[in-house]
Amino acid sequence: MFCYLCSTTISIYHNLTLDSIKLTQFRNYAFTSLHFHHHVNALTGMNGMGKTNVLDAIYYLCLGKSYFTSSDKNIIKQETDFFRIEASIDLKERTEKVVIKSKAGSRKEIEIAGKKVERISDHVGRFPCVIIAPDDVQMMLDGSEERRNFLNNTIVQTEKDYLEDLLLYNALLKRRNMVLKSFSDQKRVDDLLLESISSAMYAPGQRIHERRKLYTEQMMPVFADIYREISNDREKCNIRYESQLSMDSLHNLFAKNKDKDLILSRTTQGIHKDDLIFTMNDEPLRNYASQGQLKSFVLALKLTQYHLLQLHTGMPPILLLDDIFDKLDPYRVHQLLAMLIQKDYGQLFITDTQPDRIIKILQEIGTDYYNFHVDNGSVQLFSSENTHDHAPQ
């Protein structure tokens, strides 16, 4: 059993550090070039100025997609037709130059050390990353898709075969649903065609199920430790993986529900119906938890993701904290940041609307940091407090 509280910490100075990033026509940035502190980076400024966009650029750099939108069209700066991210990432024994380019109407391009990455699965997981954002609480409660996405986001960063299986399954699922719809429109059923698509889904579906089950089992003891620390052991929380494949094979599920699928013109059974069930004191989280408890639950969930990524990759992920004062009072933010810094959570990026507030906390904790001021697509080093680094030029 993996216990995060008793695990050996990994040095933050040698494993994974985003040294610098250049953004061209990314969201509201025409161009900006930033050099970061190896430990704590605070980005402060009014709402709507671009703080979150910097975090999203870092997330995109690590996972090849935005955290906040599914379409690159929403990322390209208005009245332009492409964006570019260039970064220098320090690993234990080398420095990687990463370039990501996306042009309207074209496939995105990813280059590492000057070599083109052919498949997204070859990039995801190289640089593990976790983000905690204000909307996470609602997203986790809205529907099963968001909770599956959280689980997928964890596993794809550690196992590229999982991402391949996920892409294959989803493509076949889309094809199966289209065929079911065509049967309804044409008033005829092609059993051979349906079976050929269905049978191709069995193996990837089973592998996805097995990995989700394993990761949820690994998640629980870590989550319990973290939530206990955050909440002072006030409530008992649980995470349970729910899947139709826990009761039967995908082959049998498809066979038993063939008539239903034909009537509804969609695939009603499979791993695309999986869910994570959240409970607090044996009651559904949504019905039981207060706003403060919900915030603590989701925070513990994301930090659990962090530790699983660290466990499986051997690197402390980059941790992005977006506007955490929106969800936590200043005292709890102080406690959270103290825990993250003192337990060597690696490189941190924090946004806040009030520079004095976050800087006061960082100074009270006694950590080195850079503070960047963000104003309408412009980012400047506003102040720095450090003993090891020179301020970036």
PLY file of the C-alpha trace (Angstrom):
ply
format ascii 1.0
element vertex 393
property float x
property float y
property float z
element edge 392
property int vertex1
property int vertex2
end_header
0.00 0.00 0.00
1.30 3.44 -0.91
1.15 6.04 1.86
1.88 9.54 0.67
2.53 10.82 4.18
5.38 8.37 4.73
6.78 8.26 1.20
10.25 9.47 0.41
10.04 12.90 -1.19
11.62 13.50 -4.57
13.92 16.49 -4.87
12.15 19.42 -6.50
15.38 20.74 -7.94
16.33 17.88 -10.24
13.33 16.08 -11.62
10.89 18.34 -13.48
11.02 22.12 -13.73
9.53 24.44 -16.32
12.39 26.88 -16.82
10.83 29.17 -19.43
7.91 29.55 -21.80
7.17 31.69 -24.85
3.59 32.24 -26.00
2.68 33.54 -29.44
-0.96 34.38 -30.22
-2.13 32.17 -27.37
-5.50 33.40 -26.06
-4.99 37.08 -25.13
-1.19 37.02 -25.54
0.24 38.38 -28.77
3.68 37.43 -27.48
5.22 36.96 -24.06
8.39 35.31 -22.80
8.71 34.20 -19.17
11.43 32.65 -17.02
10.15 30.86 -13.92
11.33 30.12 -10.40
12.14 26.46 -9.79
9.78 26.34 -6.81
6.99 28.92 -6.42
5.57 31.28 -9.03
2.71 33.64 -8.20
0.79 35.37 -10.99
-1.30 38.28 -9.76
-3.64 40.74 -11.42
-7.29 41.58 -11.92
-9.75 39.08 -13.33
-9.75 38.72 -17.10
-6.17 39.90 -17.55
-4.67 36.51 -18.53
-3.44 34.82 -15.34
-5.40 31.64 -15.99
-4.29 31.68 -19.63
-0.67 31.24 -18.52
-1.66 28.21 -16.45
-3.64 26.83 -19.38
-0.59 27.25 -21.63
1.48 25.22 -19.16
-1.23 22.56 -19.01
-1.41 22.50 -22.82
2.35 22.15 -22.97
2.19 19.06 -20.75
-0.92 17.32 -22.10
-1.26 18.62 -25.64
-4.68 20.14 -24.98
-6.40 22.90 -23.02
-7.91 22.27 -19.61
-10.73 24.75 -20.19
-11.85 24.15 -23.79
-12.01 21.20 -26.16
-11.33 23.25 -29.31
-8.08 24.90 -30.32
-10.17 27.51 -32.16
-10.96 29.03 -28.77
-7.25 29.27 -27.91
-5.98 31.08 -31.00
-5.87 34.83 -30.36
-8.69 36.71 -32.03
-8.03 37.89 -35.59
-5.08 35.50 -35.98
-4.95 31.96 -37.37
-2.40 30.10 -35.25
-0.78 29.88 -31.83
2.64 28.68 -30.72
4.02 27.53 -27.37
7.76 27.11 -26.87
9.26 25.99 -23.59
12.43 24.82 -21.93
11.90 22.03 -19.39
14.64 20.86 -17.05
14.66 17.18 -16.23
17.07 15.30 -13.99
19.85 14.83 -16.52
18.85 17.00 -19.49
16.92 20.00 -20.75
14.10 19.48 -23.25
12.96 22.10 -25.75
9.27 21.64 -26.51
7.34 23.41 -29.28
3.60 23.10 -29.91
1.98 24.78 -32.91
-1.65 24.83 -33.95
-3.04 26.51 -37.04
-6.72 26.91 -37.85
-7.86 24.04 -40.06
-4.64 22.05 -39.57
-3.49 19.35 -37.22
-1.46 20.52 -34.22
2.27 19.84 -34.28
4.41 18.87 -31.29
8.21 18.88 -31.41
10.59 17.75 -28.67
14.29 18.48 -29.12
13.58 19.30 -32.76
11.90 15.97 -33.51
8.24 15.81 -34.46
6.02 13.76 -32.18
3.86 11.58 -34.41
1.20 10.58 -31.89
-0.29 12.49 -28.98
0.17 9.37 -26.82
3.94 9.73 -27.31
3.80 13.17 -25.70
1.25 12.85 -22.90
2.97 11.72 -19.73
6.43 13.09 -20.48
5.75 16.07 -18.23
3.11 15.21 -15.60
0.86 18.08 -14.56
-2.07 18.66 -12.19
-4.36 21.69 -12.16
-6.79 22.81 -9.46
-9.32 25.35 -10.74
-12.40 27.10 -9.29
-14.91 25.18 -11.42
-13.56 21.77 -10.39
-16.09 21.39 -7.57
-19.07 21.83 -9.86
-17.49 19.77 -12.64
-17.01 16.83 -10.29
-20.67 16.96 -9.26
-22.23 17.67 -12.67
-22.09 14.27 -14.31
-20.25 11.02 -14.79
-18.36 12.28 -17.86
-16.42 14.81 -15.78
-15.51 12.15 -13.23
-14.41 9.74 -15.99
-12.32 12.54 -17.48
-10.59 13.01 -14.13
-9.75 9.31 -13.97
-8.66 9.25 -17.62
-6.52 12.35 -17.12
-4.64 10.54 -14.36
-4.04 7.27 -16.20
-3.11 8.70 -19.61
-0.21 10.56 -17.98
1.30 7.30 -16.77
0.38 4.72 -19.44
0.42 5.63 -23.12
-1.23 2.29 -24.04
-4.25 3.41 -22.04
-4.63 6.51 -24.19
-4.37 4.38 -27.34
-7.10 2.07 -26.01
-9.26 5.04 -25.06
-8.95 6.67 -28.49
-9.71 3.33 -30.20
-12.72 2.56 -28.00
-14.20 6.04 -28.41
-13.74 5.94 -32.20
-15.45 2.55 -32.38
-18.22 3.73 -30.05
-18.89 6.70 -32.32
-18.96 4.35 -35.31
-21.28 1.90 -33.53
-23.72 4.66 -32.63
-23.72 5.95 -36.21
-24.49 2.46 -37.48
-27.30 1.99 -34.95
-28.77 5.31 -36.08
-28.51 4.27 -39.74
-30.35 1.02 -38.97
-33.19 3.02 -37.51
-33.29 5.39 -40.49
-33.17 2.58 -43.06
-35.51 0.23 -41.19
-33.07 -2.64 -41.59
-30.33 -4.23 -39.46
-26.96 -5.52 -40.67
-25.99 -7.97 -37.91
-22.60 -8.73 -39.45
-21.60 -5.05 -39.58
-22.77 -4.46 -36.01
-20.85 -7.47 -34.71
-17.66 -6.50 -36.54
-17.65 -3.12 -34.79
-18.73 -4.53 -31.43
-16.10 -7.27 -31.36
-13.32 -4.73 -31.95
-14.42 -2.93 -28.76
-14.13 -5.92 -26.44
-10.37 -5.98 -25.85
-9.72 -2.22 -25.42
-12.86 -1.92 -23.28
-11.66 -4.67 -20.95
-8.18 -3.18 -20.63
-9.61 0.26 -19.85
-11.84 -1.27 -17.18
-8.93 -3.08 -15.54
-6.73 0.03 -15.39
-9.53 2.19 -13.99
-10.22 -0.40 -11.32
-6.54 -0.61 -10.35
-6.04 3.16 -10.19
-9.15 3.66 -8.08
-7.90 1.02 -5.65
-4.55 2.84 -5.46
-6.32 6.16 -5.07
-8.33 5.35 -1.96
-5.62 5.08 0.76
-3.82 8.15 -0.58
-7.05 10.14 -0.75
-8.02 9.07 2.78
-4.68 10.30 4.18
-4.85 13.65 2.40
-8.49 14.33 3.23
-7.85 13.42 6.85
-5.06 15.98 7.01
-7.08 18.72 5.29
-10.26 18.17 7.34
-8.66 17.23 10.67
-10.37 13.83 10.41
-13.90 15.25 10.77
-15.58 13.08 8.12
-15.10 9.70 6.50
-14.97 9.95 2.71
-14.89 7.24 0.09
-14.34 6.83 -3.66
-15.81 3.83 -5.46
-15.40 2.80 -9.07
-18.71 1.78 -10.66
-18.69 -0.09 -13.97
-21.06 -2.36 -15.86
-18.00 -4.46 -16.72
-17.60 -5.34 -13.05
-20.69 -7.53 -13.43
-20.34 -8.92 -16.95
-18.16 -8.92 -20.08
-18.67 -6.30 -22.78
-19.55 -9.11 -25.19
-22.42 -10.27 -22.99
-23.56 -6.73 -22.23
-23.83 -5.92 -25.93
-25.67 -9.19 -26.63
-28.17 -8.72 -23.79
-28.90 -5.12 -24.75
-28.90 -5.40 -28.55
-32.65 -4.83 -28.88
-32.51 -1.85 -26.52
-29.59 -0.34 -28.46
-31.49 -0.76 -31.74
-34.59 0.92 -30.31
-32.65 3.85 -28.81
-30.11 4.07 -31.67
-27.18 4.27 -29.27
-24.87 2.05 -27.23
-26.37 1.81 -23.76
-23.72 -0.40 -22.11
-19.95 -0.18 -21.85
-17.04 1.56 -20.16
-18.33 4.90 -21.48
-20.95 4.55 -18.71
-18.36 4.13 -15.92
-18.47 6.46 -12.94
-16.68 7.38 -9.74
-19.04 7.38 -6.76
-18.15 9.93 -4.07
-19.54 9.53 -0.54
-19.13 11.26 2.80
-20.07 9.38 5.96
-21.70 6.77 3.68
-24.00 9.38 2.10
-23.80 10.74 -1.48
-21.36 13.65 -1.48
-23.74 15.96 -3.35
-26.51 15.48 -0.78
-24.39 15.51 2.36
-21.42 17.84 2.03
-21.31 21.55 2.81
-19.54 23.95 0.44
-16.43 23.82 2.61
-16.47 20.04 2.66
-16.93 19.90 -1.12
-13.93 22.17 -1.60
-11.83 20.03 0.72
-12.97 16.83 -1.02
-12.05 18.05 -4.51
-8.77 19.49 -3.26
-7.88 16.13 -1.70
-8.91 14.40 -4.94
-6.59 16.54 -7.05
-3.69 16.12 -4.63
-4.31 12.39 -4.76
-3.96 12.62 -8.53
-0.67 14.42 -7.95
0.70 11.62 -5.77
-0.40 8.86 -8.13
1.36 10.61 -10.99
4.45 11.03 -8.84
4.32 7.38 -7.84
3.97 6.06 -11.40
6.27 8.49 -13.24
8.96 9.02 -10.61
8.64 12.80 -11.09
6.81 15.43 -9.04
4.21 16.90 -11.42
3.97 20.60 -12.11
1.14 21.86 -9.89
-1.14 24.66 -11.10
-3.39 26.40 -8.55
-5.88 28.72 -10.21
-7.57 31.32 -8.00
-7.66 29.11 -4.92
-8.91 32.03 -2.79
-12.19 31.66 -4.69
-12.73 28.34 -2.93
-10.81 28.68 0.33
-10.49 31.35 3.00
-7.02 32.93 3.57
-6.31 30.72 6.61
-7.00 27.52 4.67
-4.94 28.81 1.73
-2.05 29.45 4.15
-2.36 25.92 5.52
-2.59 24.43 2.04
0.44 26.29 0.67
2.46 25.51 3.78
1.70 21.82 3.29
2.56 21.92 -0.43
5.82 23.78 0.11
6.99 21.92 3.20
6.22 18.51 1.66
8.14 19.33 -1.54
5.26 19.21 -3.99
7.58 20.39 -6.74
7.13 23.49 -8.88
4.01 25.51 -8.06
2.14 28.11 -10.09
-0.48 30.13 -8.20
-2.85 32.85 -9.42
-4.48 35.50 -7.24
-6.30 38.77 -7.80
-4.56 40.43 -4.82
-0.74 40.50 -4.89
-0.39 41.60 -1.27
-2.47 38.64 -0.07
-0.52 35.82 -1.71
2.89 37.44 -1.14
2.15 37.89 2.57
1.37 34.18 2.86
4.49 33.13 0.94
6.66 35.38 3.10
5.09 34.02 6.28
5.84 30.49 5.12
9.40 31.57 4.35
9.79 30.24 0.81
11.54 31.55 -2.29
9.28 32.75 -5.10
8.77 34.94 -8.15
5.74 37.19 -8.36
4.53 38.14 -11.84
2.04 40.94 -12.45
-0.42 40.22 -15.27
-2.19 43.09 -17.02
-4.19 42.63 -20.22
-1.90 40.19 -21.97
1.32 41.59 -20.55
3.34 39.79 -17.84
6.12 41.46 -15.87
8.25 40.26 -12.98
6.72 42.41 -10.25
8.84 41.23 -7.32
10.99 38.32 -6.28
12.13 36.94 -2.98
14.78 34.31 -3.35
18.18 33.26 -2.15
19.18 30.82 -4.90
18.13 32.46 -8.17
18.72 35.68 -10.01
15.60 37.46 -11.19
14.79 36.73 -14.82
15.61 39.41 -17.33
0 1
1 2
2 3
3 4
4 5
5 6
6 7
7 8
8 9
9 10
10 11
11 12
12 13
13 14
14 15
15 16
16 17
17 18
18 19
19 20
20 21
21 22
22 23
23 24
24 25
25 26
26 27
27 28
28 29
29 30
30 31
31 32
32 33
33 34
34 35
35 36
36 37
37 38
38 39
39 40
40 41
41 42
42 43
43 44
44 45
45 46
46 47
47 48
48 49
49 50
50 51
51 52
52 53
53 54
54 55
55 56
56 57
57 58
58 59
59 60
60 61
61 62
62 63
63 64
64 65
65 66
66 67
67 68
68 69
69 70
70 71
71 72
72 73
73 74
74 75
75 76
76 77
77 78
78 79
79 80
80 81
81 82
82 83
83 84
84 85
85 86
86 87
87 88
88 89
89 90
90 91
91 92
92 93
93 94
94 95
95 96
96 97
97 98
98 99
99 100
100 101
101 102
102 103
103 104
104 105
105 106
106 107
107 108
108 109
109 110
110 111
111 112
112 113
113 114
114 115
115 116
116 117
117 118
118 119
119 120
120 121
121 122
122 123
123 124
124 125
125 126
126 127
127 128
128 129
129 130
130 131
131 132
132 133
133 134
134 135
135 136
136 137
137 138
138 139
139 140
140 141
141 142
142 143
143 144
144 145
145 146
146 147
147 148
148 149
149 150
150 151
151 152
152 153
153 154
154 155
155 156
156 157
157 158
158 159
159 160
160 161
161 162
162 163
163 164
164 165
165 166
166 167
167 168
168 169
169 170
170 171
171 172
172 173
173 174
174 175
175 176
176 177
177 178
178 179
179 180
180 181
181 182
182 183
183 184
184 185
185 186
186 187
187 188
188 189
189 190
190 191
191 192
192 193
193 194
194 195
195 196
196 197
197 198
198 199
199 200
200 201
201 202
202 203
203 204
204 205
205 206
206 207
207 208
208 209
209 210
210 211
211 212
212 213
213 214
214 215
215 216
216 217
217 218
218 219
219 220
220 221
221 222
222 223
223 224
224 225
225 226
226 227
227 228
228 229
229 230
230 231
231 232
232 233
233 234
234 235
235 236
236 237
237 238
238 239
239 240
240 241
241 242
242 243
243 244
244 245
245 246
246 247
247 248
248 249
249 250
250 251
251 252
252 253
253 254
254 255
255 256
256 257
257 258
258 259
259 260
260 261
261 262
262 263
263 264
264 265
265 266
266 267
267 268
268 269
269 270
270 271
271 272
272 273
273 274
274 275
275 276
276 277
277 278
278 279
279 280
280 281
281 282
282 283
283 284
284 285
285 286
286 287
287 288
288 289
289 290
290 291
291 292
292 293
293 294
294 295
295 296
296 297
297 298
298 299
299 300
300 301
301 302
302 303
303 304
304 305
305 306
306 307
307 308
308 309
309 310
310 311
311 312
312 313
313 314
314 315
315 316
316 317
317 318
318 319
319 320
320 321
321 322
322 323
323 324
324 325
325 326
326 327
327 328
328 329
329 330
330 331
331 332
332 333
333 334
334 335
335 336
336 337
337 338
338 339
339 340
340 341
341 342
342 343
343 344
344 345
345 346
346 347
347 348
348 349
349 350
350 351
351 352
352 353
353 354
354 355
355 356
356 357
357 358
358 359
359 360
360 361
361 362
362 363
363 364
364 365
365 366
366 367
367 368
368 369
369 370
370 371
371 372
372 373
373 374
374 375
375 376
376 377
377 378
378 379
379 380
380 381
381 382
382 383
383 384
384 385
385 386
386 387
387 388
388 389
389 390
390 391
391 392
